[in-house]
Amino acid sequence: MSIPKPELIVSLPLPPRRESLPSPPLMLSSPSLPLRVSLPALPIRVSFKLPPNRLSLPLPPVKLNLSIFL
């Protein structure tokens, strides 16, 4: 039996960008959770894994610092 990993869906309002500009880099910081970020398209989807010894629910609130450099 596989336990589905928790997912955090983050939506970032971005200003209209020019087609000639590449996607801006996304900086994520979290003190205790390893994060995996995928940027196929907006909205941005952020998924993270919990350590195996912390499978108790409900999940504690997670705060992410998001910075976008245009």
N, C-alpha and C positions, 0 to 999 in steps of 0.2 A: 504493500500500500504506500503510495506516495502522497506526501502532504503538500498541497499547493503552496508555493511560496507567496508571501504577501506582496502586493503591488501597490505602489503609490503613483497615482495619476496626477501629473503636474501640468497645468495649462498656463502658458506664458503669453500675455498679449504683446505682440511685436508690432512695431510701426511698419508701414509699407516699405519694403526694401527694393533696391534696384536689382534687376535680373543679373547684372554683371557682377554683383557682389557675392562672394561665397557665404555659406552659412556661418554665422558668428559662433565662436567657440563657447561652450557651456561649461562653467566652472561650478563644481559641486563640492561641498564640504560637509562632512558628518563626523562627529567625534567617535562614534561607536559602531557604525554600520558600514560594511563594505557595500559599495554601490556599483551597479552596472547601468550605464546610461546608453540608450539608443535613440538616435535622432533621425528616423526615417522621414518624418514630416511633423508638422504641428497638428494637434497639441503634442507636447513632448511627453514621452512615457518614461518614467523612472521606475526601475525595479530593483529590489534589494533582497539579500538573503539574511535570515536570522541565524545566529550561531545555533548549533544543534542542541545546546543545553538550555535554550530559551524558547520553548515551543508553547509556552502558556499563552492563552488568549484571555481577554482581548489584548491587542497590541498597544504598547504605550505610544503616546503622541510623538511623532517624529517631526523635527524642525529641520528644514533644509535652507541653506543660504545659496541663493541663485543669483549669479551675476552674468549679465550678457554684455559683451564688449562689441560695439558696432563700429 
